Amino acid sequence: MIFTTEFEKNYAEKHAPWIKGRTTIIPIGSNIPRGKRTRGRKKQVVHFGLIYPKKNIEDFIKLAELAYNTGLKIEFKIVGKLVDKAQAYYANLKENCNDLPIEWLINLSDVDVANILAESTFAYLPFPDGASERRASLLAVLSNGVVTITNEGKFTPISLNSIVKFAKTPEEALQIIKNLVSNDVYLQTLSEKSKEYAKKFSWQYVVKKHIEIYEEACGGSK
């Protein structure tokens, strides 16, 4: 029995203890590839994901507002895919932040998204139920070495503690950015750790783990 996260595996084994010994974990893969950049990373913060209500995009906009009001010289970009039935929501969001330094990049190709992520220093991803390894947007930014600020939830694995920075509010996120924005050495360290962590979400890794399981089930490779 294959599960995609440790939480799911533990939950299933707790309620069905007879499956222990027959379970394993293979994570989901990231559909966003590693991007390319010709220069160093820009001092910019990105949000990546679906443009849809209850995705906490408002918190990202609040972060941009706080940064603007404090005079912090940093760019903000919302990179997203627009859901048809969220057109009115999207228009309202844009209208309410016309005076803020936010660039909206909508419905780009996976390659273009990857290239934008690869040139970004920070990502702010405040999920409604916290970060987890089932969040494809989180995997995309980590695989591109973006220093990620997010929030904890009951599905957040301990392994993320040394990879991302946690913030409960946009105010806390802003303070993290202020503390790190000029620390290039530490930012580079976090970036490399993010890319290393994200290797297990590549499709090459996912395929490899599936093949290993099938070969074991069949009595070894032929």
C-alpha positions in Angstrom: 0.0 0.0 0.0 1.5 3.3 -1.1 1.0 6.6 0.6 2.2 10.0 -0.4 3.1 11.4 3.1 4.2 10.1 6.5 1.1 11.6 8.0 -1.2 9.5 5.7 0.8 6.4 6.3 0.7 6.8 10.1 -3.0 7.6 10.1 -3.9 4.6 8.1 -1.8 2.2 10.2 -3.3 3.7 13.4 -6.8 2.8 12.2 -5.9 -0.4 10.4 -2.9 -1.8 12.3 -3.0 -5.0 10.3 -1.5 -3.2 7.2 1.7 -2.5 9.0 4.7 -4.0 7.2 2.9 -3.7 3.9 3.0 0.1 3.5 5.5 2.5 2.0 5.8 6.2 1.1 6.3 7.6 -2.4 5.8 11.4 -2.5 4.0 13.2 -5.3 6.1 14.7 -8.0 6.5 18.4 -8.9 5.3 19.2 -12.4 7.3 22.5 -12.4 10.9 21.8 -13.6 14.0 23.5 -12.4 14.3 26.8 -14.1 17.2 28.6 -15.6 18.6 32.0 -14.9 21.5 34.0 -16.5 22.2 36.2 -13.5 21.9 36.1 -9.7 18.6 36.0 -7.9 16.5 39.1 -7.8 15.4 40.6 -4.5 11.8 39.6 -5.0 9.1 37.7 -3.2 6.8 35.3 -5.2 3.5 33.6 -4.5 2.8 30.6 -6.7 -0.4 28.6 -7.0 -4.1 28.7 -8.1 -5.8 32.1 -8.1 -8.9 31.0 -6.1 -10.6 32.0 -2.8 -9.3 30.6 0.5 -5.8 30.2 -0.9 -4.6 33.0 1.5 -3.5 35.2 -1.4 -4.7 38.1 0.7 -1.9 37.4 3.2 0.6 37.8 0.4 -0.9 41.1 -0.6 -0.8 42.2 3.0 2.9 41.4 3.1 3.5 43.5 0.0 1.5 46.4 1.6 3.5 46.1 4.9 6.8 46.1 2.9 5.8 49.1 0.8 4.7 51.1 3.9 8.0 50.4 5.6 10.0 51.4 2.6 11.5 48.0 2.0 13.0 47.9 -1.5 11.8 44.5 -2.8 9.6 43.3 -5.6 6.5 41.1 -5.3 5.1 38.8 -7.9 2.0 36.6 -7.9 2.5 33.8 -10.3 -0.7 31.8 -10.7 -3.1 29.8 -12.8 -6.6 31.4 -13.0 -9.6 29.2 -12.4 -12.5 30.2 -14.7 -15.1 30.6 -12.0 -12.7 32.8 -10.0 -12.5 35.6 -12.6 -14.5 38.0 -10.4 -12.4 37.2 -7.4 -9.2 37.8 -9.4 -10.5 41.1 -10.7 -11.4 42.2 -7.2 -8.0 41.3 -5.8 -6.2 43.3 -8.5 -8.4 46.3 -8.1 -7.7 46.4 -4.3 -4.0 46.4 -4.7 -3.4 48.7 -7.7 -1.2 51.0 -5.6 1.1 48.2 -4.4 4.2 47.0 -6.2 2.8 43.6 -7.2 3.2 42.1 -10.6 0.6 39.6 -11.7 1.8 36.8 -14.0 -1.1 34.6 -14.9 -1.4 31.3 -16.8 2.2 31.0 -17.8 3.8 27.8 -19.1 5.5 25.5 -16.6 8.9 26.5 -18.1 8.2 30.2 -17.7 7.0 29.7 -14.1 10.2 27.7 -13.3 12.4 30.5 -14.7 10.7 33.1 -12.6 11.0 30.9 -9.5 14.7 30.3 -10.2 15.4 34.0 -10.2 13.5 34.8 -7.0 15.0 35.1 -3.6 11.9 34.5 -1.4 8.5 32.8 -1.7 5.7 33.5 0.7 3.2 30.6 0.8 0.6 30.9 3.6 -1.5 27.8 3.3 -4.9 27.5 4.9 -4.0 24.3 6.7 -0.2 24.7 6.7 2.7 23.5 4.7 2.8 19.8 3.7 4.5 17.6 1.1 1.3 17.4 -0.8 1.5 21.0 -1.7 2.7 21.1 -5.3 3.4 24.8 -5.2 5.7 24.3 -2.2 7.6 21.6 -4.0 8.0 23.8 -7.0 9.6 26.7 -5.1 11.8 24.4 -3.1 13.0 22.6 -6.2 14.0 25.9 -7.6 16.0 26.9 -4.5 13.6 29.7 -3.4 13.9 30.6 0.3 10.4 29.8 1.4 8.4 31.4 4.2 5.2 29.5 5.0 3.1 28.4 8.0 2.8 25.2 10.1 -0.2 22.9 10.3 -1.0 19.4 11.5 0.2 18.0 8.2 3.6 19.7 8.3 6.5 17.2 8.5 9.3 17.8 11.0 11.8 17.5 8.2 10.7 20.9 6.9 11.9 22.7 10.0 15.4 23.2 8.8 14.4 23.9 5.2 11.7 26.7 5.4 11.0 29.6 7.6 7.7 29.6 9.5 5.5 32.7 10.0 2.1 32.8 11.5 1.2 36.2 10.0 2.3 38.6 7.2 4.0 40.7 9.9 6.2 37.8 11.0 7.0 37.1 7.3 8.1 40.6 6.8 10.4 40.5 9.8 12.0 37.3 8.4 12.6 38.9 5.1 14.1 42.0 6.7 16.4 39.8 8.8 17.6 37.7 5.8 17.5 40.0 2.8 21.1 41.2 3.2 22.6 37.9 4.4 23.6 36.5 1.0 25.7 33.6 2.5 22.8 32.3 4.6 20.3 32.8 1.8 22.6 30.7 -0.5 22.8 28.0 2.2 19.0 27.8 2.6 18.6 27.8 -1.2 20.9 24.8 -1.6 19.2 22.9 1.2 15.8 23.5 -0.4 17.0 22.1 -3.7 18.5 19.1 -2.0 15.3 18.4 0.0 13.2 18.7 -3.2 15.1 16.0 -5.0 12.8 13.3 -3.7 9.9 15.1 -5.4 11.4 14.8 -8.9 9.6 12.5 -11.3 12.9 10.5 -11.7 12.9 9.8 -8.0 9.1 8.9 -8.0 9.6 6.5 -10.9 12.6 4.9 -9.3 10.7 4.2 -6.1 7.8 2.7 -8.0 10.1 0.4 -10.0 11.8 -0.7 -6.8 8.5 -1.6 -5.1 7.2 -3.6 -8.2 10.5 -5.4 -8.5 10.4 -6.4 -4.9 6.8 -7.5 -5.1 7.7 -9.7 -8.1 10.7 -11.3 -6.4 13.5 -9.1 -7.7 14.5 -7.5 -11.0 14.8 -9.7 -14.0 
